[in-house]
Structure formats: structure tokens, C-alpha cells
Amino acid sequence: MQNAEQPSPPLAEPGLAACAGDPPPPLLPLLAAADLQDHLMAASMDLERLQGLLDDASATLMGHFYSATQHLNGLARAAAGAPELDTRALHEALQTLGGAVTALQFQDMASQLIVHTRTRLRSCADQLARDVMGDDEDGAAVVAAPPLRPNPVTQDEMDAGSVELF
């Protein structure tokens, strides 16, 4: 019984013979790399759609919160002329509404994370294409730079005035 290691099978696609002077074949077969690149780009597009949904929902919520605040402030002004009315509930409603507006800061944080993730996905897809397919007759493959920071958002909860943006 021999303990010698068996040589690894060639990494080239079946049916393609490697020549002695050829560069080593890619570790990932071309079709698998193309499929992975498609998935990365699809995920990036899904994130872009998510960004649009978040932007729309946030704008709608802010519009409604602003309108509700205007109505509550109008009621507070009217109630100020009637000392017999207890306006504590009205002021509590305004504070609660202010807290809801503060919670909408999540949209800024989510947007930063989405842009960061899309940039990272695009860079990975470009790198994969360059590594597997190489350069073409037009020149060197262009690879989008990965994000400079590992995480653009340092917050994981919302408090008034606690979110650091960019």
C-alpha cells in the first residue's frame, strides 16, 4: 500500500485539454462563475428596489406625521384659550409623534447600509468576472472599488439625536 498523494485532477472544464504553456485554469468553472455573478447582480438590483420602497414609505410617513403635527398644534393653540380643557393628552400625543419621527431615522441608516452592500456586491461581481474571464480585446477589466469602511453605520438602535450619519 502506497502513501503517496494522488495528483489532483485538472481544474479545466471537461473536454478542454490544457497545454504546457497555458495559464492554470480558473478555480471556478466559467458557467458557475457567470451564474454566481448573475446572483450577485440580482441581489444588488433587489437592494435598489428595496431602497425605492424605503424612500417612498419614509416620505409618505413623514408627510402624514407632519400633517398630524400641524393638526395637533392647531388643537393645542385652540385649547390654550380654554383653560378648562386638560391639554396634557394633546402634549403627550405631540411628544409621541415626535418619537415616531425620530424613529424614521432608520431610513437614513438603512439607506447607508443598502448603498454599502450594493457597492460591495458590485465589486465582488466585477472581481469575479475579471478573475474568471480575464481582460478582453478592449483592455483591462474594470473592477468597482470595494467600500472603504467595513460598516457605514455604527448605530443599532434609535434615540433622539443618537444617530451618526456618514
ROGU-419384 format. One record per residue (C-alpha): residue in three letters; x negated, y, z. Coordinates in steps of 0.2 Angstrom, whole numbers, padded with zeros to 4 digits, always signed. Layout:
N
alaXYZ/...
//
This chain:
166
met+0000+0000+0000/gln-0007+0017-0005/asn-0005+0033+0005/ala-0010+0044-0010/glu+0003+0058-0013/gln+0013+0056-0029/pro+0011+0070-0041/ser+0026+0082-0041/pro+0037+0081-0057/pro+0036+0095-0069/leu+0047+0110-0065/ala+0051+0114-0083/glu+0069+0111-0090/pro+0072+0093-0097/gly+0066+0092-0115/leu+0053+0105-0114/ala+0035+0100-0114/ala+0023+0111-0105/cys+0006+0115-0114/ala-0010+0115-0105/gly-0012+0134-0108/asp+0006+0139-0104/pro+0010+0148-0088/pro+0019+0137-0075/pro+0037+0136-0077/pro+0048+0146-0065/leu+0053+0138-0049/leu+0072+0141-0053/pro+0079+0135-0069/leu+0085+0148-0081/leu+0103+0144-0081/ala+0103+0143-0062/ala+0094+0160-0061/ala+0107+0168-0073/asp+0121+0161-0063/leu+0114+0167-0046/gln+0111+0184-0055/asp+0129+0185-0060/his+0135+0181-0042/leu+0124+0195-0036/met+0131+0207-0048/ala+0149+0201-0045/ala+0146+0204-0026/ser+0139+0221-0030/met+0155+0225-0040/asp+0166+0219-0026/leu+0157+0231-0014/glu+0160+0245-0026/arg+0179+0241-0027/leu+0179+0240-0008/gln+0171+0257-0007/gly+0185+0264-0018/leu+0198+0256-0006/leu+0190+0263+0009/asp+0189+0280+0002/asp+0207+0280-0003/ala+0213+0274+0013/ser+0202+0286+0023/ala+0208+0301+0013/thr+0226+0295+0015/leu+0224+0293+0034/met+0215+0310+0036/gly+0229+0318+0026/his+0243+0311+0037/phe+0233+0314+0053/tyr+0230+0332+0048/ser+0249+0334+0044/ala+0254+0326+0061/thr+0242+0338+0070/gln+0249+0353+0061/his+0267+0347+0067/leu+0261+0344+0085/asn+0253+0361+0086/gly+0269+0369+0079/leu+0279+0360+0093/ala+0266+0365+0106/arg+0267+0383+0101/ala+0286+0382+0102/ala+0286+0373+0118/ala+0274+0387+0126/gly+0289+0399+0125/ala+0300+0387+0135/pro+0292+0384+0152/glu+0305+0372+0157/leu+0298+0359+0145/asp+0284+0347+0150/thr+0271+0348+0137/arg+0259+0335+0144/ala+0265+0321+0132/leu+0263+0333+0117/his+0245+0337+0123/glu+0242+0318+0125/ala+0248+0315+0108/leu+0236+0328+0101/gln+0222+0320+0110/thr+0227+0303+0104/leu+0227+0309+0086/gly+0210+0317+0089/gly+0204+0300+0094/ala+0211+0292+0079/val+0202+0305+0068/thr+0186+0301+0077/ala+0188+0283+0073/leu+0189+0287+0055/gln+0170+0290+0056/phe+0169+0271+0052/gln+0172+0276+0034/asp+0156+0285+0034/met+0146+0271+0042/ala+0155+0258+0030/ser+0151+0268+0015/gln+0132+0269+0020/leu+0132+0250+0023/ile+0140+0247+0006/val+0128+0258-0004/his+0114+0250+0006/thr+0120+0232+0002/arg+0124+0236-0016/thr+0106+0243-0018/arg+0099+0228-0010/leu+0109+0216-0021/arg+0105+0225-0037/ser+0086+0225-0033/cys+0087+0206-0029/ala+0096+0203-0046/asp+0083+0213-0055/gln+0069+0204-0047/leu+0077+0188-0051/ala+0079+0192-0069/arg+0061+0199-0070/asp+0053+0183-0062/val+0063+0171-0072/met+0064+0179-0089/gly+0049+0190-0088/asp+0046+0205-0099/asp+0054+0207-0117/glu+0048+0215-0133/asp+0053+0232-0126/gly+0041+0231-0112/ala+0041+0228-0093/ala+0057+0223-0085/val+0063+0237-0074/val+0067+0232-0056/ala+0078+0243-0045/ala+0068+0248-0029/pro+0075+0240-0013/pro+0082+0251+0001/leu+0068+0259+0011/arg+0076+0256+0028/pro+0082+0239+0033/asn+0098+0246+0040/pro+0105+0263+0036/val+0117+0264+0051/thr+0112+0262+0069/gln+0129+0263+0077/asp+0141+0248+0081/glu+0155+0257+0090/met+0164+0274+0089/asp+0164+0288+0101/ala+0167+0306+0098/gly+0151+0314+0092/ser+0141+0297+0094/val+0139+0293+0075/glu+0122+0297+0067/leu+0124+0299+0049/phe+0109+0297+0037/
//
